[in-house]
């Protein structure tokens, strides 16, 4: 909270603008690249098919290049102990089972509708 509180009034932190100085090497904004990467990560995590992205397009290509320069954080120190890792795996397995149960229900619903 202390860090948030020191930015009151007109003393807001600033970041360099992407258009200034020609240093930004991409034709898409950082927001666009990060949004695509977040969506792809969510699709991967929830095991959703990747049907909405043009993998041959410039946005996708630039996002993959951006990811190489700014990879996701490593597991350690996110999980500082084997116990923390085990707790995470247990929760992830429960979540994954729920996802697969939902996907199975959707599959059979769509399959039965198609077979009628």
C-alpha positions, 0 to 999 in steps of 0.5 A, a space after each residue: 500500500 505504501 508504494 501505491 500511496 506515494 503516487 497521489 496527485 500529479 506525481 504519477 509514474 511515467 513509462 516511455 511511449 512506444 512511438 517515441 525514439 523508434 526503440 519499439 521493434 514491433 508493429 503491434 502495441 505491447 498491450 496487443 502482444 501481451 493480450 494475445 499471449 495471455 489468451 494463448 496461455 489461458 487456452 493452453 491451460 484450459 485445454 481449449 482448441 486454438 481456432 481463433 488465431 491466425 498463426 501465420 499473421 504478423 500479430 501472432 509472429 510478433 507475440 512469439 518473438 516477444 515471448 522469447 524476449 520476455 518469457 513467463 517466470 520460472 517455477 522456482 521461486 514461485 514455489 519455494 518448497 517441495 510442499 508448495 509445489 505438491 499443493 499446487 499440483 494437487 489443486 491443479 489436478 482437481 481443477 483439471 479434472 473439473 475442466 475435463 468433466 465439463 469438456 466431456 459433458 459439452 462433447 456428448 451434448 454436441 455429439 448427441 445433437 449432431 446424431 439427431 
